[in-house]
Amino acid sequence: MSKFKFLQKPRADSKAKAEIEAQRPTRNTGAKRGNDDYVQLLAYVRKETRGDLDVALAEEKREGRKIEISELVDDLLQKWLKSRSK
Protein backbone atom coordinates (compact mmCIF):
# COMPACT_ATOMS: atom_id res chain seq x y z
CA MET A 1 0.00 0.00 0.00
CA SER A 2 1.29 3.42 -0.97
CA LYS A 3 2.04 5.93 1.75
CA PHE A 4 0.17 8.51 -0.38
CA LYS A 5 -3.07 6.51 -0.58
CA PHE A 6 -4.79 8.99 1.75
CA LEU A 7 -4.37 11.72 -0.89
CA GLN A 8 -6.49 9.92 -3.46
CA LYS A 9 -10.10 11.03 -3.69
CA PRO A 10 -12.74 8.35 -3.81
CA ARG A 11 -14.20 8.00 -7.31
CA ALA A 12 -17.71 9.29 -7.76
CA ASP A 13 -20.22 7.15 -9.60
CA SER A 14 -21.74 8.44 -12.85
CA LYS A 15 -24.89 9.71 -11.11
CA ALA A 16 -22.83 11.77 -8.69
CA LYS A 17 -20.72 13.11 -11.59
CA ALA A 18 -23.89 14.19 -13.40
CA GLU A 19 -25.10 16.03 -10.29
CA ILE A 20 -21.74 17.79 -9.96
CA GLU A 21 -21.81 18.83 -13.63
CA ALA A 22 -25.35 20.18 -13.22
CA GLN A 23 -24.21 22.37 -10.32
CA ARG A 24 -21.32 23.95 -12.25
CA PRO A 25 -21.94 27.46 -13.53
CA THR A 26 -22.96 27.53 -17.16
CA ARG A 27 -21.13 29.50 -19.78
CA ASN A 28 -22.24 33.06 -20.36
CA THR A 29 -24.93 32.63 -23.00
CA GLY A 30 -24.64 36.28 -23.98
CA ALA A 31 -21.05 35.78 -25.10
CA LYS A 32 -20.42 35.80 -28.81
CA ARG A 33 -17.63 33.22 -28.52
CA GLY A 34 -20.11 30.56 -27.43
CA ASN A 35 -22.81 31.62 -29.89
CA ASP A 36 -22.95 29.64 -33.13
CA ASP A 37 -24.40 32.68 -34.97
CA TYR A 38 -21.02 34.44 -34.70
CA VAL A 39 -17.55 33.73 -36.10
CA GLN A 40 -14.29 35.38 -35.19
CA LEU A 41 -12.85 37.84 -37.71
CA LEU A 42 -9.31 39.17 -37.57
CA ALA A 43 -8.61 42.49 -39.23
CA TYR A 44 -5.70 44.89 -39.16
CA VAL A 45 -6.29 48.63 -38.74
CA ARG A 46 -3.88 51.52 -38.37
CA LYS A 47 -2.77 52.34 -34.81
CA GLU A 48 -4.15 55.86 -35.19
CA THR A 49 -7.54 54.49 -36.25
CA ARG A 50 -7.66 52.16 -33.25
CA GLY A 51 -6.68 54.99 -30.91
CA ASP A 52 -9.39 57.25 -32.33
CA LEU A 53 -11.87 54.38 -32.00
CA ASP A 54 -10.98 53.84 -28.34
CA VAL A 55 -11.49 57.54 -27.62
CA ALA A 56 -14.84 57.59 -29.45
CA LEU A 57 -16.08 54.46 -27.66
CA ALA A 58 -15.02 55.92 -24.30
CA GLU A 59 -17.05 59.07 -25.08
CA GLU A 60 -20.05 56.92 -26.01
CA LYS A 61 -19.71 54.99 -22.75
CA ARG A 62 -19.56 58.23 -20.72
CA GLU A 63 -22.80 59.28 -22.41
CA GLY A 64 -24.42 56.01 -21.34
CA ARG A 65 -24.13 54.15 -24.64
CA LYS A 66 -21.88 51.10 -24.43
CA ILE A 67 -20.92 49.96 -27.91
CA GLU A 68 -18.79 46.87 -28.49
CA ILE A 69 -16.28 46.93 -31.33
CA SER A 70 -17.71 43.70 -32.74
CA GLU A 71 -21.22 45.22 -32.88
CA LEU A 72 -19.87 48.34 -34.58
CA VAL A 73 -17.95 46.33 -37.17
CA ASP A 74 -20.94 44.06 -37.81
CA ASP A 75 -23.26 47.05 -38.32
CA LEU A 76 -20.83 48.76 -40.69
CA LEU A 77 -20.31 45.56 -42.69
CA GLN A 78 -24.07 44.99 -42.97
CA LYS A 79 -24.59 48.56 -44.23
CA TRP A 80 -21.79 48.15 -46.76
CA LEU A 81 -23.20 44.83 -48.01
CA LYS A 82 -26.69 46.38 -48.39
CA SER A 83 -25.25 49.30 -50.35
CA ARG A 84 -23.63 46.88 -52.80
CA SER A 85 -26.94 45.16 -53.57
CA LYS A 86 -28.49 48.34 -55.00
Secondary structure, 3 states (H helix, E strand, C coil): CCCCHHHCCCCCCHHHHHHHHHHCCCCCCCCCCCCCCCCCCCCCCCHHHHHHHHHHHHHHHHCCCCCCHHHHHHHHHHHHHHHHCC
